[in-house]
Amino acid sequence: MSIGSSSSSEDSSCLPNSSTGTSLIFSQTSDVRSSIMSPVAVTNATLVAGEFRVYRRRWVLLAIVFFLNYTNASMWICFAPVADTSASYFGVSLTWINMLTVIYFIVFIPFNFVGVYMAERFGLKPLMISSAVINLIGGALRVLSVYIFEEPTQKFVVLFIGQSITAVAQALILIQPTKLAAYWFAPNERTIANAAGTIANEIGLMVAFLASPFIVGDNTSNIEHLIVIWSVPSVIPVLICVVFVNTRSYPPSPPSSSGAIASMGFKDSMTECLRNKQFWCLMLSFGTGLAAFSTLIALIEQILCVNGYSDTYAGIASTVCIGSGCVGAAIFGTLADRSKKYDVIYKGCYLLACLGVGFFAWASTKSDNNVLILLGVGWFGFFGLVLFPLALELSVECTYPVSESASSGVVILAGQLIGIVMLVGLPFLGQSLTQKQNEVEDCAQGVDKEDLWISNIVLATFTSLIAVWTLFFFKSPNKRLEAEQNANLIDDS
């Protein structure tokens, strides 16, 4: 079976139809996409050589997903590297600054299901456009918070509303990479396409962490510039949608046999996910890993400043973590695409990433461990960030033919739920500063400060236990790959 490449524009037919055989190929209406489908045999009549094609247009769609993730993530995390300064400027506690991060987790819970339903009922294109517009509205409100009100507390209220709206956009954005990879990219490109879409989120975090301390500096009023700088780019995905997207949600010809078979509808996808024991294992496993990463990134400035590390250094540490993670994702993502050993690579990277978390937890308790801290977070990032695209692929593989947006959405939802518990609960384990810490701390003045070393140890220990549990209990079947291999055998015969 061959997969062709085409740069021709899509015709009026949304998807190819099969006139013979027992395969269920997408029809031209979205209603068929939302109907209940079961795994079926794909006959030779439908899988003729050259029928499967990939289109250059897929890179434009990937660019939209990339910038949606990038701009949304940078707005989400931009206050974390300057948390104490932000609290001082707005006249609120660090708990409220942390809530600017936690609100993303909370809002994701209900709106994740809205996004999954939209993806199945209306397709990828409407989901992209709506998420881009909502992301822009949230960014615009953040900017307006700077210019409309004078009182810092009033500014914070409007900012929080804008942040909540961008959180809605995130719930619609994070489920898009698997959908795009499944229906626009060839099997040997899917993990890389997933990685490009999801790692864009991490790049947004990296750039925000690196630049935010330099934007703010020692002047708390520069928080206003920070808000504007990270909010304005939210217009980029909207512009790309308006200028470049003139296609439908699905290509005229599918890129693979699995891309040609209609998946289950929304309700049945959710039911099948929750009946799948291996999917529950993946939810706990990846959910813990995602929550640990989000919590560490959100709290790293508060962890480090009490031991004399500046906001700039905290930004550099986060940049090293995410930058090394992008390198690791490229290496292990390519390896996974070629070997198809998703679960083996996932388990190995998970265990190795936990070593970095533990090493950072130890190194961050001292005030002169600059290099060791960077080594710890770099190690964690290199092996840890690739878990995101790998877990999304595994969620599809172990639940196929469940809807890709449903399986990926639910597994991310697990991370958000565990993230709420970690990010809200772990700061309660904070300890009073020692005499030495009071002498060396480099946190903003007028903000309550606590030593989070116990929180850090608990985070590392719990994540490591889950990684070991994953090694023994998570055994994911590659149902989608097996279906494609069976289709290849039918075609060859």
C-alpha positions as CSV (number, residue, x, y, z in Angstrom):
1,M,0.0,0.0,0.0
2,S,1.3,3.4,-0.9
3,I,0.7,6.8,0.6
4,G,0.8,9.6,-1.9
5,S,1.5,13.2,-1.3
6,S,-0.6,16.0,-2.9
7,S,-0.5,19.7,-2.9
8,S,-3.8,20.1,-4.8
9,S,-6.6,22.0,-3.3
10,E,-9.5,20.0,-1.7
11,D,-12.6,19.5,-3.9
12,S,-16.1,19.9,-2.8
13,S,-16.2,16.5,-1.3
14,C,-15.2,16.6,2.3
15,L,-14.1,12.9,2.5
16,P,-13.9,10.0,0.2
17,N,-16.8,7.5,0.0
18,S,-16.5,3.8,-0.5
19,S,-18.8,2.2,-3.1
20,T,-17.8,-1.4,-2.3
21,G,-16.6,-3.6,0.5
22,T,-17.3,-3.5,4.2
23,S,-15.2,-0.5,5.2
24,L,-16.8,2.4,6.9
25,I,-15.4,5.5,5.2
26,F,-16.2,9.1,6.2
27,S,-19.2,10.5,4.4
28,Q,-19.6,14.2,3.5
29,T,-21.7,15.0,6.5
30,S,-20.5,15.5,10.1
31,D,-23.5,13.5,11.4
32,V,-21.9,10.3,10.3
33,R,-18.8,11.2,12.2
34,S,-20.8,11.4,15.4
35,S,-22.6,8.1,14.9
36,I,-21.6,4.9,16.7
37,M,-19.0,2.9,14.8
38,S,-17.2,-0.3,15.6
39,P,-13.9,-1.7,14.3
40,V,-14.5,-3.1,10.9
41,A,-12.5,-4.9,8.2
42,V,-11.2,-2.7,5.4
43,T,-11.4,-4.6,2.1
44,N,-9.0,-4.4,-0.9
45,A,-11.6,-2.5,-2.9
46,T,-11.2,0.6,-0.8
47,L,-7.5,0.4,-0.1
48,V,-6.2,0.7,-3.6
49,A,-2.6,1.8,-4.2
50,G,-2.3,5.6,-4.1
51,E,-5.7,6.2,-2.4
52,F,-4.1,7.3,0.8
53,R,-2.6,10.8,0.5
54,V,-1.2,13.5,2.6
55,Y,-1.5,17.2,1.7
56,R,0.8,20.1,2.2
57,R,-2.1,22.0,3.7
58,R,-1.6,19.8,6.9
59,W,1.4,22.0,7.8
60,V,-0.7,25.1,7.8
61,L,-3.2,23.4,10.2
62,L,-0.3,22.3,12.3
63,A,1.0,25.9,12.4
64,I,-2.4,27.0,13.8
65,V,-2.3,24.3,16.5
66,F,1.3,25.3,17.3
67,F,0.5,29.0,17.8
68,L,-2.7,28.3,19.7
69,N,-0.7,26.2,22.1
70,Y,2.2,28.6,22.3
71,T,0.2,31.8,22.9
72,N,-2.2,30.2,25.3
73,A,0.6,28.6,27.4
74,S,2.6,31.9,27.6
75,M,-0.5,33.7,28.9
76,W,-1.1,30.9,31.4
77,I,2.3,30.8,33.0
78,C,3.7,34.3,32.6
79,F,3.1,35.3,36.3
80,A,4.7,32.2,37.8
81,P,8.3,33.3,37.3
82,V,7.5,36.6,38.9
83,A,4.9,35.4,41.4
84,D,6.1,37.4,44.4
85,T,6.4,40.6,42.4
86,S,2.9,40.0,40.9
87,A,1.5,39.6,44.3
88,S,3.1,42.8,45.5
89,Y,1.8,44.8,42.5
90,F,-1.8,43.6,42.7
91,G,-1.8,43.7,46.6
92,V,-3.0,40.0,46.8
93,S,-1.5,36.9,48.4
94,L,0.6,34.3,46.6
95,T,-2.4,32.0,46.8
96,W,-4.3,34.3,44.4
97,I,-1.3,34.5,42.0
98,N,-1.3,30.7,42.0
99,M,-5.0,30.7,41.3
100,L,-4.1,32.3,37.9
101,T,-2.6,29.0,37.1
102,V,-5.1,26.8,39.0
103,I,-8.0,28.3,37.1
104,Y,-6.8,26.6,33.9
105,F,-7.1,23.2,35.7
106,I,-10.5,24.0,37.0
107,V,-12.0,25.4,33.8
108,F,-10.6,22.5,31.8
109,I,-12.9,20.0,33.6
110,P,-16.2,21.0,32.2
111,F,-15.0,22.5,28.9
112,N,-13.0,19.5,28.0
113,F,-16.2,17.7,27.3
114,V,-17.5,20.6,25.3
115,G,-14.4,20.5,23.2
116,V,-14.6,16.7,22.6
117,Y,-18.3,17.1,21.6
118,M,-17.5,19.9,19.2
119,A,-14.7,17.9,17.6
120,E,-16.9,15.0,17.0
121,R,-20.1,16.9,16.0
122,F,-18.6,19.7,13.9
123,G,-15.0,18.7,13.1
124,L,-11.6,20.1,13.5
125,K,-11.9,23.4,11.6
126,P,-14.7,24.9,13.7
127,L,-12.9,23.8,16.8
128,M,-9.7,25.5,15.7
129,I,-11.5,28.8,14.8
130,S,-13.6,28.9,18.0
131,S,-10.6,28.2,20.2
132,A,-8.6,30.9,18.4
133,V,-11.4,33.5,18.9
134,I,-11.9,32.6,22.6
135,N,-8.2,32.8,23.1
136,L,-8.1,36.3,21.6
137,I,-11.1,37.5,23.7
138,G,-9.3,36.4,26.8
139,G,-6.1,38.0,25.7
140,A,-8.0,41.2,24.9
141,L,-9.6,41.3,28.4
142,R,-6.2,40.9,29.9
143,V,-4.9,43.9,28.0
144,L,-8.0,46.0,28.9
145,S,-7.3,45.3,32.6
146,V,-4.2,47.3,32.3
147,Y,-5.8,50.4,30.7
148,I,-9.3,50.6,32.0
149,F,-8.8,50.6,35.8
150,E,-6.4,52.4,38.1
151,E,-6.7,50.3,41.3
152,P,-4.5,47.2,41.3
153,T,-7.3,45.1,42.9
154,Q,-9.7,46.1,40.1
155,K,-7.1,45.3,37.5
156,F,-6.6,41.9,39.1
157,V,-10.4,41.1,38.9
158,V,-10.6,41.9,35.2
159,L,-7.3,40.0,34.6
160,F,-8.7,37.0,36.4
161,I,-11.8,37.0,34.1
162,G,-9.6,37.2,31.0
163,Q,-7.4,34.4,32.4
164,S,-10.5,32.3,32.9
165,I,-11.6,32.8,29.3
166,T,-8.2,31.8,28.0
167,A,-8.5,28.7,30.2
168,V,-11.7,27.9,28.3
169,A,-9.7,28.1,25.1
170,Q,-7.0,25.8,26.5
171,A,-9.7,23.1,27.0
172,L,-10.5,23.3,23.3
173,I,-6.8,23.6,22.2
174,L,-5.2,20.6,23.9
175,I,-7.4,18.0,22.3
176,Q,-6.5,19.1,18.7
177,P,-3.1,17.6,18.1
178,T,-4.3,14.0,18.2
179,K,-7.2,14.8,15.9
180,L,-5.0,16.6,13.4
181,A,-2.4,13.9,13.5
182,A,-4.9,11.1,13.0
183,Y,-6.7,12.5,10.0
184,W,-4.1,14.6,8.2
185,F,-0.7,12.9,8.8
186,A,0.7,9.6,7.7
187,P,1.4,6.9,10.3
188,N,5.1,7.6,10.3
189,E,4.4,11.3,11.0
190,R,1.8,11.1,13.7
191,T,4.0,11.2,16.8
192,I,6.1,14.0,15.4
193,A,2.9,15.9,14.5
194,N,1.6,15.3,18.1
195,A,4.9,16.4,19.5
196,A,4.9,19.6,17.4
197,G,1.4,20.5,18.6
198,T,2.0,19.7,22.2
199,I,5.6,20.8,22.7
200,A,4.4,24.2,21.4
201,N,2.7,24.5,24.7
202,E,6.1,23.9,26.5
203,I,7.9,26.3,24.2
204,G,5.3,29.0,25.3
205,L,6.1,28.2,28.9
206,M,9.9,28.3,28.2
207,V,9.8,31.7,26.5
208,A,7.5,33.2,29.2
209,F,9.7,31.9,32.0
210,L,12.9,33.2,30.3
211,A,11.6,36.6,29.3
212,S,9.2,37.5,32.2
213,P,11.9,38.3,34.8
214,F,13.7,40.5,32.3
215,I,10.4,42.3,31.4
216,V,9.5,43.0,35.0
217,G,13.0,43.6,36.5
218,D,12.9,45.5,39.8
219,N,10.0,47.7,38.9
220,T,6.6,46.2,40.0
221,S,4.7,48.5,37.6
222,N,6.3,46.6,34.7
223,I,3.7,43.9,35.4
224,E,1.5,45.9,33.1
225,H,4.0,45.5,30.2
226,L,4.2,41.8,31.0
227,I,0.4,41.4,30.6
228,V,0.4,43.2,27.3
229,I,3.4,41.5,25.8
230,W,2.1,38.0,26.4
231,S,-1.5,38.8,25.5
232,V,-1.1,40.5,22.1
233,P,0.3,37.4,20.3
234,S,-3.1,35.8,20.8
235,V,-4.1,37.5,17.5
236,I,-1.7,35.3,15.5
237,P,-3.8,32.1,15.3
238,V,-6.9,34.1,14.3
239,L,-5.0,35.8,11.5
240,I,-3.7,32.4,10.2
241,C,-7.2,31.0,10.3
242,V,-8.6,34.0,8.4
243,V,-5.9,34.1,5.8
244,F,-4.9,30.5,5.1
245,V,-7.6,28.1,6.2
246,N,-9.9,27.5,3.2
247,T,-10.3,23.7,3.7
248,R,-12.7,21.5,5.6
249,S,-12.1,19.5,8.7
250,Y,-10.9,16.4,6.9
251,P,-8.8,15.9,3.7
252,P,-10.4,14.6,0.5
253,S,-8.4,11.4,0.8
254,P,-7.3,9.9,4.2
255,P,-3.6,9.4,5.0
256,S,-4.0,5.9,6.4
257,S,-6.6,3.1,6.8
258,S,-7.3,4.2,10.4
259,G,-7.8,7.7,9.1
260,A,-10.5,6.4,6.8
261,I,-12.5,4.6,9.4
262,A,-15.1,6.5,11.3
263,S,-14.6,6.5,15.1
264,M,-17.2,6.2,17.8
265,G,-19.5,9.1,18.7
266,F,-19.1,11.3,21.8
267,K,-21.2,9.3,24.3
268,D,-20.0,5.9,23.3
269,S,-16.4,7.1,23.2
270,M,-16.6,8.3,26.8
271,T,-18.3,5.0,27.8
272,E,-15.6,2.9,26.2
273,C,-12.8,4.9,27.7
274,L,-14.1,4.5,31.2
275,R,-14.5,0.7,30.6
276,N,-10.9,0.3,29.5
277,K,-8.7,-0.8,32.4
278,Q,-5.4,0.1,30.6
279,F,-6.8,3.5,29.9
280,W,-7.5,4.0,33.6
281,C,-3.8,3.0,34.2
282,L,-2.7,5.6,31.6
283,M,-4.9,8.3,33.2
284,L,-3.3,7.8,36.6
285,S,0.2,7.4,35.2
286,F,0.2,10.3,32.7
287,G,-2.1,12.4,34.9
288,T,0.5,12.3,37.7
289,G,3.4,13.1,35.4
290,L,1.5,16.1,33.8
291,A,0.4,17.4,37.2
292,A,4.0,17.1,38.6
293,F,5.4,19.0,35.7
294,S,2.7,21.8,35.9
295,T,3.1,22.1,39.6
296,L,6.9,22.2,39.6
297,I,6.9,24.9,36.8
298,A,4.2,26.9,38.6
299,L,6.0,26.8,42.0
300,I,9.7,26.9,41.0
301,E,10.2,30.6,41.6
302,Q,8.6,30.2,45.1
303,I,10.8,27.2,45.8
304,L,14.0,28.8,44.8
305,C,13.7,32.4,46.0
306,V,13.7,31.5,49.7
307,N,17.2,30.1,49.2
308,G,18.6,33.2,47.5
309,Y,17.9,32.4,43.9
310,S,16.6,35.3,41.8
311,D,13.6,35.4,39.6
312,T,16.0,35.6,36.6
313,Y,17.7,32.4,37.7
314,A,14.3,30.7,38.3
315,G,13.4,31.7,34.7
316,I,16.7,30.2,33.4
317,A,16.1,27.0,35.3
318,S,12.6,26.6,33.8
319,T,14.0,27.4,30.3
320,V,16.7,24.7,30.7
321,C,14.0,22.2,31.8
322,I,11.7,22.9,28.8
323,G,14.5,23.5,26.3
324,S,16.1,20.2,27.1
325,G,12.6,18.7,27.0
326,C,12.1,19.9,23.4
327,V,15.3,18.2,22.4
328,G,14.3,15.0,24.2
329,A,10.9,15.1,22.6
330,A,12.4,15.4,19.1
331,I,14.7,12.4,19.8
332,F,12.3,10.1,21.5
333,G,9.4,11.1,19.4
334,T,11.3,10.2,16.2
335,L,12.4,6.9,17.8
336,A,8.8,6.1,18.8
337,D,7.6,6.9,15.2
338,R,10.1,4.5,13.7
339,S,10.0,1.7,16.3
340,K,6.3,1.9,17.3
341,K,7.5,0.9,20.8
342,Y,5.4,3.6,22.5
343,D,4.9,1.9,25.8
344,V,8.5,0.9,26.2
345,I,9.8,4.4,25.5
346,Y,7.1,5.9,27.7
347,K,8.0,3.8,30.7
348,G,11.7,4.2,30.3
349,C,11.5,8.0,30.0
350,Y,9.1,8.2,32.9
351,L,11.4,6.4,35.3
352,L,14.4,8.5,34.2
353,A,12.5,11.7,34.5
354,C,11.7,10.9,38.1
355,L,15.5,10.9,38.9
356,G,15.6,14.5,37.7
357,V,12.7,15.5,40.0
358,G,14.3,13.9,43.0
359,F,17.7,15.4,42.3
360,F,16.1,18.9,41.9
361,A,14.3,18.4,45.2
362,W,17.6,17.8,47.0
363,A,19.6,20.4,45.2
364,S,17.1,23.2,45.6
365,T,17.4,23.1,49.4
366,K,20.8,24.7,49.3
367,S,21.7,28.2,48.4
368,D,24.9,27.5,46.3
369,N,23.7,24.7,44.0
370,N,23.2,26.7,40.8
371,V,24.8,24.1,38.5
372,L,23.2,21.1,40.2
373,I,19.8,22.6,40.0
374,L,20.1,23.2,36.3
375,L,21.3,19.6,35.9
376,G,18.3,18.3,37.8
377,V,15.7,20.3,35.9
378,G,17.5,19.6,32.6
379,W,17.4,15.9,33.2
380,F,13.8,16.0,34.2
381,G,12.8,18.0,31.1
382,F,14.9,15.9,28.7
383,F,13.1,12.6,29.7
384,G,9.8,14.1,31.0
385,L,8.4,16.3,28.3
386,V,8.2,13.6,25.7
387,L,5.6,11.8,27.9
388,F,3.0,14.3,26.7
389,P,2.9,13.3,23.0
390,L,3.6,9.7,23.8
391,A,0.7,9.5,26.2
392,L,-1.6,11.1,23.7
393,E,-0.5,8.4,21.1
394,L,-1.0,5.7,23.7
395,S,-4.4,7.0,24.6
396,V,-5.5,6.5,21.0
397,E,-3.8,3.2,20.6
398,C,-5.3,1.5,23.7
399,T,-8.8,2.8,23.0
400,Y,-9.1,2.6,19.2
401,P,-11.6,3.1,17.5
402,V,-12.7,5.5,20.2
403,S,-12.6,9.2,19.1
404,E,-9.1,10.6,19.3
405,S,-10.3,13.8,20.9
406,A,-12.2,11.9,23.5
407,S,-9.3,9.6,24.6
408,S,-6.8,12.5,24.6
409,G,-9.2,14.8,26.3
410,V,-9.9,12.5,29.2
411,V,-6.3,11.6,29.7
412,I,-5.4,15.3,29.9
413,L,-8.3,15.8,32.2
414,A,-6.8,13.4,34.6
415,G,-3.7,15.6,34.7
416,Q,-5.7,18.7,35.4
417,L,-7.6,17.0,38.3
418,I,-4.4,15.7,39.9
419,G,-2.8,19.1,39.2
420,I,-5.5,20.9,41.2
421,V,-4.8,18.7,44.2
422,M,-1.0,19.2,43.9
423,L,-0.9,22.9,43.2
424,V,-3.5,23.8,45.8
425,G,-2.4,21.2,48.4
426,L,1.4,21.1,48.4
427,P,1.9,24.8,49.4
428,F,0.1,24.0,52.7
429,L,3.1,21.9,53.6
430,G,5.3,25.0,53.5
431,Q,7.6,25.7,56.5
432,S,8.7,28.9,58.1
433,L,12.0,30.2,56.9
434,T,15.2,29.5,58.8
435,Q,17.5,32.2,60.1
436,K,19.9,31.6,57.2
437,Q,17.0,31.7,54.6
438,N,15.8,35.0,56.1
439,E,19.3,36.4,55.4
440,V,19.7,35.1,51.8
441,E,16.1,35.0,50.4
442,D,15.6,37.0,47.2
443,C,11.8,37.2,47.2
444,A,9.7,40.4,46.7
445,Q,9.1,42.5,49.8
446,G,5.7,42.5,51.5
447,V,4.9,38.9,50.5
448,D,4.5,36.0,52.9
449,K,7.3,33.5,52.2
450,E,7.5,29.8,53.0
451,D,10.0,27.1,52.4
452,L,8.4,24.4,50.2
453,W,11.1,21.8,50.6
454,I,8.7,19.2,52.1
455,S,6.2,19.9,49.2
456,N,9.1,19.3,46.8
457,I,10.0,16.0,48.4
458,V,6.4,14.8,48.5
459,L,6.0,15.7,44.8
460,A,9.1,13.7,43.8
461,T,8.3,10.7,46.0
462,F,4.7,10.4,44.8
463,T,5.7,10.8,41.1
464,S,8.4,8.1,41.5
465,L,6.0,5.7,43.0
466,I,3.6,6.1,40.2
467,A,6.4,5.6,37.7
468,V,7.3,2.3,39.3
469,W,3.7,1.3,39.3
470,T,3.4,2.2,35.6
471,L,6.3,-0.1,34.8
472,F,4.5,-3.2,36.2
473,F,0.9,-2.5,35.6
474,F,0.5,-0.5,32.4
475,K,0.5,-2.8,29.3
476,S,-1.0,-0.9,26.4
477,P,-2.2,-2.8,23.3
478,N,-1.5,-1.0,20.0
479,K,-5.0,-1.5,18.6
480,R,-4.8,1.2,15.9
481,L,-1.4,-0.1,14.6
482,E,-2.8,-3.7,14.6
483,A,-5.8,-2.5,12.6
484,E,-3.6,-0.8,10.0
485,Q,-1.3,-3.8,9.8
486,N,-4.4,-6.0,9.1
487,A,-5.5,-3.6,6.4
488,N,-2.1,-3.8,4.8
489,L,-2.3,-7.6,4.8
490,I,-5.7,-7.4,3.1
491,D,-4.4,-5.0,0.5
492,D,-1.3,-7.1,-0.2
493,S,-3.4,-10.2,-0.7
